[in-house]
Amino acid sequence: EIVLTQSPATLSLSPGERATLSCRASQSVSSYLAWYQQKPGQAPRLLIYDASNRATGIPARFSGSRSGTDFTLTISSLEPEDFAVYYCQHRSFGPGTKVDIK
Amino acid sequence: QVQLVQSGAELKKPGASVKVSCKASGYTFTTYAMNWVRQAPGQGLEWMGWIHTNTGNPTYAQGFTGRFVFSLDTSVSTAYLQISDLKADDTAVYYCARGRSCSDGGCYHDYWGQGALVTVSS
């Protein structure tokens, strides 16, 4: 079973700053990896699929990349609505990274 | 527009059963898989598995075999999750999520239901 590890657990940043979230797979998943955003009381939302493709309607400030089994979600300039929990997923989900306001 | 509408919150006693529904609209139901995801209070997302809406063939994730059953009624574009012999740690929000690009690596979940809270308490 492939295990996804996300770091950091919490990221404290200010609006306008750049956020870099990491997800490491325990073995190769090729580029089959997605990122989701979840806000309190809401269902998750698909942001990125196939490691680097933005889902429909997702702003360009969200981008994904891959290097081997390491994946990165980058939010180029945080908007107030971006403070949320982010999960990576390949079959199962990683434990999540909470992005909160510094 | 694509919508997944789930049934309402349930309060059940330990040992009882519950059936959560997920009604799809805005697309052809049998062309996308349906996934189920559990989220316990204050916890992360757990993928429970998926059901092939064309064949009815389910795939259950580790830890979700035996008491958990996925089913369909394609005539009303609805997927179901039934949980039997409920335990206190089944208390969670259960989401259905449409699956695309499904493979052995699972599916991407591009549309989600609003979630159904199941509370198990004596």
Interface residues (C-beta under 8 A of the other chain):
Chain A: E1 V29 S30 Y32 A34 Y36 Q38 A43 P44 R45 L46 Y49 D50 A55 T56 Y87 Q89 H90 R91 S92 F93 G94 P95 G96
Chain B: V37 G44 L45 E46 W47 A61 Q62 Y95 A97 S101 S103 D104 G105 G106 Y108 H109 D110 W112 G113 Q114 G115
